[in-house]
Amino acid sequence: MGDIVQFVAVPFDLTDRGLVAGEPFKCASPSAAIEQARGYWKTFGHAGAAAIVRSGYPAINTTVLRTFGNVPDDLALD
């Protein structure tokens, strides 16, 4: 069985606790995740957004494709 791969866009908002991740949005491809992240940041006015790839099961590896605006240095999105 091959690895499970998910392409995800995650918005970030600035709160009194700092940058907080919003609801992740699953996308069909890496380019779709990047465009969705760009839309979160530019169109919807979030503080920032990230496009990531999650792969593997049960251990999950996260790779950042692209970030926009303000995102945490440590993208621990488990």
C-alpha positions in Angstrom: 0.0 0.0 0.0 1.4 3.4 -0.9 1.6 6.5 1.2 -1.5 8.6 1.9 -0.9 12.1 0.5 -3.0 15.1 1.2 -2.5 18.6 -0.1 -3.8 21.2 2.4 -4.2 25.0 2.7 -4.3 26.4 6.2 -5.2 30.0 7.1 -3.7 31.7 10.2 -5.3 34.5 12.2 -3.7 36.9 14.7 -5.3 36.6 18.1 -4.4 37.6 21.7 -2.6 34.2 21.8 -0.5 34.9 18.7 -0.9 33.3 15.3 -3.6 30.5 15.4 -4.3 28.0 12.6 -7.7 27.9 11.2 -9.6 25.0 9.6 -7.4 23.1 7.1 -8.9 22.8 3.6 -8.0 19.7 1.6 -7.1 20.3 -2.0 -6.8 18.1 -5.1 -3.3 19.1 -6.1 -0.2 21.1 -4.9 -1.1 24.0 -7.2 -4.7 24.0 -5.8 -3.4 24.1 -2.3 -1.1 27.1 -3.1 -3.9 29.0 -4.8 -6.3 28.3 -1.9 -3.6 29.5 0.6 -3.1 32.7 -1.5 -6.8 33.3 -1.5 -7.0 32.9 2.3 -4.3 35.5 2.7 -5.1 38.0 0.0 -8.8 37.7 -0.6 -10.2 36.7 2.8 -7.9 38.9 4.9 -6.3 36.3 7.2 -3.0 37.2 8.7 -1.3 34.5 6.7 -1.7 31.1 5.1 0.4 28.0 4.2 0.1 25.3 1.5 1.4 22.0 2.8 1.7 18.4 1.9 1.0 15.7 4.4 2.1 12.2 3.6 2.4 8.8 5.4 0.4 6.8 7.8 0.6 6.3 10.8 3.5 8.7 11.0 2.8 11.9 9.2 5.4 14.0 7.4 4.6 17.6 6.7 6.3 19.5 3.9 5.6 23.2 3.4 4.9 24.1 -0.3 4.5 27.9 0.1 3.6 30.5 2.8 1.9 33.8 2.5 1.8 36.6 5.0 2.4 35.8 8.7 2.8 32.2 9.6 4.4 30.5 12.6 8.1 29.5 12.2 7.1 26.0 13.5 4.2 24.7 11.5 3.1 22.0 13.9 -0.4 21.4 12.5 -1.2 18.0 13.9 
